[in-house]
Amino acid sequence: MKLTLIDISYTGEAGISALRSVQHELNRAAQMEDWEKIRHLDAICANLIEKVIAANQEDKSTLVSALSELKGVYSNLIIRCYQEMDVLEKVS
């Protein structure tokens, strides 16, 4: 078996596309209330954000665009968490 290292670029549209892919999966996991998958994707997202920021230091508009979209995803997740907490408090 031969291992091959893949060099992935996070510059420009490639970085935004990678973030959008994770955002899409986060949204799907939230719809399915799959909290384990959300935790896993959150860890991936944190690593990905660092790579996209490092690769786009000169292109601030790319960073703003990608991070603004991501902010909306996390805002929705926080709202869902509060809703879940309210439901659990009413049940107990």
Secondary structure as the mmCIF struct_conf table of DSSP 4:
data_model
#
loop_
_struct_conf.conf_type_id
_struct_conf.id
_struct_conf.beg_label_comp_id
_struct_conf.beg_label_asym_id
_struct_conf.beg_label_seq_id
_struct_conf.end_label_comp_id
_struct_conf.end_label_asym_id
_struct_conf.end_label_seq_id
BEND BEND1 THR A 11 THR A 11
TURN_TY1_P TURN_TY1_P1 GLY A 12 GLY A 12
HELX_RH_AL_P HELX_RH_AL_P1 GLU A 13 GLN A 31
TURN_TY1_P TURN_TY1_P2 MET A 32 GLU A 33
HELX_RH_AL_P HELX_RH_AL_P2 TRP A 35 ALA A 55
TURN_TY1_P TURN_TY1_P3 ASN A 56 GLU A 58
HELX_RH_AL_P HELX_RH_AL_P3 LYS A 60 VAL A 91
#
